[in-house]
Amino acid sequence: MPAPSGKVAQLGAALDAGELRAVDLAEQSLSAAEDVGGRLGAFVQLQRDTALADAAAADQRRAAGGIRSRIDGLPIVLKDNIAQAGEPAGCASRVLEGYVSPFDSTVVARLRAAGAVIIGRTNMDEFAMGSSTENSCQGPTRNPWEPSLSPGGSSGGSAAAVASDIVPLALGSDTGGSVRQPAAFCGVVGMKPTYGRVSRYGLVAFASSLDQIGPIAGSASDCAALLDAISGHDPLDSTSLPAPPLATADALDGDVSGLVVGLPREYFATEGADPAVLEGVHAAVADLEAAGAKTTEVSLPHTRYAVAAYYLIATAEASSNLARFDGVRYGHRAAGAEGLTGLYERSRSEGFGAEVKRRILLGTYVLSAGYYDAYYRRAQKIRTLLRRDFEAAFAQCDVLVTPTTPETAFRLGERTADPLRMYLSDVTTVSANLAGLPGVSLPCGQVEGLPIGLQVLGRATEDATVLKVADAYQRLTDHHLARPEPSA
Ligand code: GLN
């Protein structure tokens, strides 16, 4: 079995050998972020001075023989909804223009403790609401494989930054697919951990029962190293799992013999799915079989209700979470408004973009007296049924393998006028959030020069298993090494 071919291991070895310094890496990332990143619209802010200082400190630590983790000295970027003391956390929204976070999120505190070098903050859909990184007050991010296409969303800036080799590591957040779908569209690896695995303290809340921060990187082994650094119980997040930090990177042994891979029928029968994408996924399944895995068809019969349930629950929670942006304590404050209600109305009308407003309205509606039972409560019942579907499937198999998305990347502008069509593109990702399961997306080939994403879902808490399957596949194939031509 060849060893994992991740950048974390490669760069770590080069740093150890003194062939490279963390300052050189930070400098390269910063200049690529300005250059390629600028053309792609991947960043909302860069942190040159602190990045170079942190990198110099990492070099000193290493020289003194005291590195803190596998990712010590490595450059990383953060989605703009992850709080960092003294830096903006704008969530690509006008409502948070000028906001500077007074504290570090737990993931940032853990990245610092691990010695990672934060380079800057990446573009996203406003408050993580979207699947294309077009709902940003900073303008869209472009797909590094083809700039007229969307990189996916909402963590499009983070995925584009990794795909164009600006940084080896990034963090995104995944409420209904926002790490996995952009990873699929950009040809990189993105993981949504088990709900509660990574602390949400300091992640600006979209839908609290679904949100998870997740790693984006060039390989499963790199994602594992990053997940290990940020995972583990946090008393500041009451939904955090009572478990120590993971050590998934140590458990990657490339062995999938005897592992049972379930193929959920419904995920291969999505209306409008590109047959070439499904073919790519089947070919990847055949590779896993050749490595000794067994396959079995399973059914997740309530899948057809998942998108509807997701868009009721997520909007309900968003309407409550976003109430804090009232122009008083948080958020843009309109000038010249009359009275308190006038201030709320004007501030929120001016501050939020169209998609966020649509969701606040929908969420408020489904929670209102008379509609709560018809919509919100029914959606919660569907959530339970989806969870049971997965339990039944996981009685027959160890992991599920599906396409991450029914199609490859779509055109910028193609779906902005049709929110329902945009929502329907989340059909293959939202169920993992509703059920709280870990899921990883990894590249498994291309259709007409665009990456296809393979999704591996696991039982709750079995984050290590999905990474192990993804890593085993990457030891057998080299789809994850394909990179876009640098754009001119
Ligand atoms: N595309 C989904 C939505 O628009 C998921 C977003 C996310 O995961 N943050 O809600």
Residues whose N, C-alpha, C, O or C-beta is under 5 A from the ligand:
A	BS01	LIG	A128 M129 G130 S131 G153 S154 S173 D174 T175 G176 G177 S178 D426
